Amino acid sequence: MRPTFDGVLFFPVTPFTESGDVDFDALSQHIAKGVEAGPGGVFIACGTGEFHAMEEQEFAAVVRTAVEVVAGRVPVYAGAGGSVAQSKRFAVAAKEAGADGLLLLPPYLVEVPQPGLVDFVRAVAGATDLPVIVYNRNNARFTEDSAVAVAKIPNVIGFKDGTGNFDQVARIVQAVTEQVDPDFLFFNGLPTAETTQLAYRAIGVPLYSSATFAFAPDLALAFYNALESGNDELTQKLLGAFFCPLVRLRDTVPGYAVSLVKAGVTMEGIPAGPVRPPLIMPSAEDLDELRTITAAGRAVLADALTQAV
């Protein structure tokens, strides 16, 4: 039931045509290119994939496309979230489309008491036998007790943090591994996770998602390999030249965590189209900055390769 995620986790964008429909040809190309680069898993139609902007039928078609393109090479997980009714329908649709598991995003933005949050996870997890990874972010913020409670749900296998509250997450990791399962999966789910992964590793969170992988897998994989091999010099150079500047650019406009990545996919040769409202695409100036940042990251890689010869 529990997958092995060996490597960077790939969160594809969902390409749209200028008329607003899903561009399935571009989606297939995008996923194929990413899988060929060697991720540890594909998380389709999640935050970067604009899950929030899809209706059920196109969501199912997007997941089915990913499953067909990946063809069993790595696990394919699909997003679910929103209202409890919608989350359950999307969970069932993901199962029928052939997904290997679910990433459960937060419920609709209401004030959420902890018992209700546990009930939400239990209801969605109970709608399918797929493995479920629970996303801790926004209004779905778990305590130690509620994290332990959801970890005890039979098909909940993982916990992904998007809060950056290291004190709380460290206590959750300790409580879940001691009280429920020492092999429970923990993920860093902050946008541009590379900038915080050193800190997350220190509190027992070894896995992370990489938005960068969607448009610059060479940079994402170089960072991952440097981190895993203990190449601190290359890790710090990539952070300084690419990842930290990318975060600074991302933080200038709400929603850039998605639209910059989508623009990057187009920049790298696959037409990903626009984002759907209420997100907006980057300005021309910000696209130029993205090109500059990406080139600076690749210059670091080229220099490292030259020194290694």
C-alpha positions in Angstrom: 0.0 0.0 0.0 2.8 2.4 0.9 4.7 3.6 -2.2 8.4 4.2 -2.4 9.1 7.8 -3.4 12.8 7.7 -4.5 13.7 11.1 -5.6 12.2 14.5 -6.4 8.4 14.6 -6.6 7.0 16.1 -9.9 3.9 18.3 -9.7 2.9 19.0 -13.4 1.0 22.0 -14.5 -2.2 21.6 -16.4 -1.8 23.2 -19.8 -4.8 25.2 -21.1 -5.6 26.5 -24.5 -6.2 30.2 -25.1 -9.9 29.4 -25.1 -9.6 27.9 -21.6 -9.8 24.1 -22.4 -7.3 21.5 -21.1 -4.6 21.0 -23.8 -4.2 17.3 -23.5 -1.5 17.1 -26.1 0.6 19.6 -24.3 -0.2 17.8 -21.0 1.0 14.5 -22.4 4.3 16.1 -23.6 4.8 17.8 -20.3 4.3 14.7 -18.2 6.4 12.6 -20.6 9.3 15.0 -20.5 9.2 15.1 -16.7 9.0 11.4 -16.2 11.9 10.9 -18.6 14.0 13.2 -16.3 13.5 10.8 -13.4 11.2 11.9 -10.6 10.2 9.8 -7.6 6.5 10.3 -8.3 4.0 12.3 -10.2 1.4 14.4 -8.4 -1.2 15.3 -11.0 -3.9 17.9 -10.7 -2.7 19.2 -7.3 -1.9 22.8 -6.4 0.6 23.5 -9.2 -1.9 21.7 -11.5 -4.7 24.2 -10.7 -6.9 21.5 -9.1 -9.0 24.3 -7.6 -10.0 25.5 -11.1 -11.2 22.1 -12.5 -14.5 20.4 -12.7 -14.9 16.7 -12.1 -14.9 15.4 -15.7 -11.8 17.3 -16.8 -10.1 16.4 -13.6 -10.7 12.7 -14.3 -9.4 13.1 -17.9 -6.3 14.9 -16.7 -5.6 12.1 -14.1 -6.3 9.4 -16.8 -3.8 11.1 -19.2 -1.1 11.1 -16.5 -1.7 7.5 -15.7 -1.4 6.5 -19.3 1.7 8.5 -20.0 3.5 7.4 -16.8 2.6 3.8 -17.5 3.5 2.5 -14.1 7.1 3.8 -14.1 6.5 5.8 -10.9 3.5 6.3 -8.6 0.8 8.7 -9.8 -1.1 10.6 -7.0 -4.0 13.0 -7.7 -5.4 15.9 -5.8 -8.7 16.1 -3.9 -10.1 18.8 -1.7 -12.7 21.5 -1.3 -16.0 20.6 0.1 -16.4 17.1 1.6 -18.8 16.2 -1.2 -16.5 17.4 -3.9 -13.5 15.8 -2.3 -15.2 12.4 -2.1 -16.3 12.6 -5.8 -12.8 13.5 -6.9 -11.3 10.7 -4.8 -13.6 8.2 -6.5 -12.8 9.8 -10.0 -9.1 9.5 -9.3 -9.5 5.8 -8.4 -11.5 5.1 -11.6 -8.9 7.0 -13.7 -6.2 4.7 -12.4 -4.4 6.9 -9.8 -2.2 5.2 -7.2 -3.2 7.5 -4.4 -4.5 10.9 -3.3 -3.1 14.1 -2.0 -5.9 15.5 0.2 -5.9 19.3 0.0 -7.7 21.5 2.6 -11.5 21.7 2.8 -13.4 24.8 1.7 -12.2 27.9 3.5 -14.2 27.9 6.7 -13.0 27.9 10.3 -12.1 24.3 11.0 -12.1 22.8 14.5 -9.8 19.9 15.0 -12.4 17.2 15.4 -14.1 18.4 12.2 -10.8 18.3 10.4 -10.3 14.7 11.4 -13.9 13.9 10.3 -13.1 15.5 7.0 -10.1 13.3 6.4 -11.9 10.2 7.6 -14.9 10.9 5.2 -12.7 11.4 2.1 -10.4 8.5 2.9 -13.4 6.3 3.5 -14.7 7.0 0.0 -11.8 5.0 -1.6 -9.2 2.4 -0.8 -6.5 4.6 -2.3 -3.6 5.6 -0.1 -4.0 9.2 1.1 -1.4 11.9 1.9 -2.9 14.7 4.0 -1.8 18.2 3.3 -1.3 20.4 6.4 -1.7 24.0 5.3 -4.1 27.0 5.1 -7.2 26.2 7.2 -6.3 22.5 7.5 -3.7 22.9 10.3 -3.3 19.8 12.4 -2.2 19.5 16.0 -0.2 16.6 17.4 -3.5 14.9 18.6 -5.4 15.4 15.3 -2.3 14.3 13.2 -2.1 11.1 15.3 -5.9 10.6 14.8 -5.7 10.8 11.0 -2.5 8.8 10.9 -4.5 6.0 12.4 -7.0 5.9 9.5 -6.0 2.7 7.7 -5.3 4.2 4.2 -3.7 7.5 5.4 0.0 7.0 4.8 1.6 10.4 4.8 1.5 14.0 6.0 2.7 16.9 3.8 3.4 20.2 5.5 2.8 23.6 3.9 2.9 25.7 7.0 6.6 26.1 7.7 5.9 25.8 11.5 8.9 23.8 12.3 8.2 23.5 16.0 4.7 22.1 15.4 5.8 19.8 12.6 8.7 18.4 14.6 6.3 17.5 17.4 3.8 16.0 14.9 6.6 13.8 13.4 7.7 12.6 16.8 4.1 11.9 18.0 3.1 10.0 14.8 6.2 8.0 14.5 6.1 7.0 18.1 2.4 6.4 18.5 1.3 5.2 15.1 3.9 4.1 12.6 7.7 4.6 12.5 7.6 4.4 8.7 4.9 7.0 8.2 5.7 9.4 5.3 6.5 13.1 5.8 6.8 15.6 3.1 7.9 19.3 2.8 5.2 20.9 0.8 6.2 24.6 1.0 6.4 26.4 -2.3 9.9 26.2 -3.7 10.7 23.5 -1.0 14.4 23.5 -1.8 14.9 26.7 0.2 13.7 25.0 3.4 14.6 21.3 2.9 17.8 21.4 5.0 15.7 22.5 7.9 12.9 19.9 7.2 15.5 17.1 7.0 16.7 18.1 10.5 13.3 17.4 12.0 12.7 14.1 10.2 11.0 15.2 7.0 13.1 13.7 4.2 10.7 14.0 1.2 9.8 17.1 -0.7 7.9 18.4 -3.7 9.7 20.5 -6.3 7.7 23.0 -8.4 11.0 23.7 -10.2 11.1 20.2 -11.5 8.1 21.1 -13.7 10.1 23.5 -15.9 13.8 23.0 -14.9 14.3 19.4 -13.9 18.0 19.7 -14.4 18.2 22.3 -11.6 15.8 20.4 -9.3 17.7 17.1 -9.7 21.1 18.8 -9.3 19.9 20.3 -6.0 18.4 17.0 -4.8 21.6 15.0 -5.7 23.8 17.6 -4.0 21.7 17.5 -0.9 21.7 13.7 -0.8 25.4 13.4 -1.5 26.4 16.0 1.0 27.8 18.4 -1.6 27.2 21.5 0.6 29.1 23.8 -1.8 26.8 23.1 -4.7 23.7 23.1 -2.5 24.5 26.6 -1.3 25.5 27.9 -4.8 22.2 26.7 -6.3 20.3 28.3 -3.4 22.1 31.6 -3.9 21.9 31.8 -7.7 18.5 30.2 -8.4 16.2 29.0 -5.6 16.3 32.0 -3.3 15.9 34.6 -6.1 13.0 32.5 -7.4 11.3 32.7 -4.0 11.8 36.5 -3.9 10.2 36.8 -7.4 7.5 34.4 -6.5 6.5 36.4 -3.4 5.9 39.6 -5.3 2.5 38.6 -6.6 -0.1 36.2 -5.0 -0.5 33.1 -7.1 3.0 33.3 -8.7 3.8 29.9 -7.0 1.6 28.5 -9.8 1.8 31.0 -12.7 5.6 31.4 -12.7 5.9 27.6 -13.0 3.4 27.5 -15.8 5.2 30.3 -17.6 8.5 28.4 -17.0 7.1 25.3 -18.7 6.2 27.4 -21.8 9.6 29.1 -21.6 11.2 25.7 -21.8 9.4 24.7 -24.9 6.0 23.2 -24.1 3.1 25.6 -24.5 1.3 25.5 -21.2 -1.1 28.4 -21.9 -2.6 30.7 -19.3 -3.7 30.1 -15.8 -7.4 30.2 -14.9 -8.9 33.0 -12.9 -8.4 34.2 -10.2 -4.7 33.6 -10.9 -2.8 35.8 -13.3 0.2 35.2 -15.6 3.5 36.9 -14.8 4.3 40.3 -16.3 6.8 40.6 -19.2 9.3 42.0 -16.7 8.9 39.1 -14.4 9.2 36.6 -17.2 12.5 38.3 -18.1 13.6 37.9 -14.5 12.6 34.2 -14.5 14.8 33.7 -17.6 17.7 35.5 -15.9 17.3 33.4 -12.7 17.1 30.2 -14.6 20.2 31.0 -16.6 22.1 31.9 -13.4 21.2 28.5 -11.9 22.4 26.7 -15.1 25.6 28.7 -15.0 26.3 27.2 -11.6 25.7 23.7 -12.9 28.0 24.3 -15.9 30.7 25.6 -13.6 30.3 22.6 -11.3 30.6 20.2 -14.3 33.7 22.0 -15.5 35.4 21.8 -12.1 34.5 18.1 -11.9 36.2 17.2 -15.2 
